Amino acid sequence: MMEKDLTQFNLTATEVAQDASRREAVRRLGLAGAACLAGFWAPQAMAADKDDSTYDQESILAAATDFFGNTTEGLAKVIEKAFKEQGRPNAYIKGEEAAAALTVGLRYGDGQLVVKGGGGAHVYWAGPSIGFDIGANASKVFTLVYKLPNVAAIFQRFPGVDGSLYYVGGAGINYQRLNGITLAPIRLGVGLRAGASVGYMHYRREKSYNPF
């Protein structure tokens, strides 16, 4: 009887030891899994932090709709196109411009540069209008700004990108680009005529009607 009891005790002790070993293995597996997850999520967190310096598509559509006073299917489509082709902007300009042209003319305007994370400046612009702009008009323009390293970098002359003009459903967009910075002016309705000719645009700190 005593030998049987001892055998059972030994079996029980063995089972306890095996159970403890299994628990330790599970614990180590859990630690390893946590380390893997940490390694996976760290880049994701860094990417999220990076996104804090740019605007998402929903925020831009809301800001543009509020600025223009209404939304159209065309406005949503040109913003979607810009995000697909250029990514997320880190700034935008809300402004008004006028154009007076008959084959060759002038465009000029001013607005407020808004930078994600704070900061900004009042901006004036002027440029030649060469194309099928006819007559004079005044309109609002909402410009997306990509990869702006600092506020001062906006004050340059930005050439238009050939072939970038796109308009649909009463909304239009084209690109201007210099040294890795891209501007994407968006216009609605009557403002489309102002953007019909690409040319270039000179952005300044002070008002000037000189397009050069």
Buried (B, 14 or more C-beta within 10 A) or exposed (E): EEEEEEEEEEEEEEEEEEEEEEEEEEEEEEEEEEEEEEEEEEEEEEEEEEEEEBBEBEBBBEBBBEBBEEBBEBBBBBBEBBBEBBEBBBBBBBBEBEBBBEEEBBBBBBBEBBBBEEEBBEBBBBBBBBBEBBEBBEBBBBBBBBBBEEBEBBBBBBBBBEEBBBBBEBBBBBBBBEEEBBBBBBBBBEBBBBBBBBBBBBBBEEEEEEBE
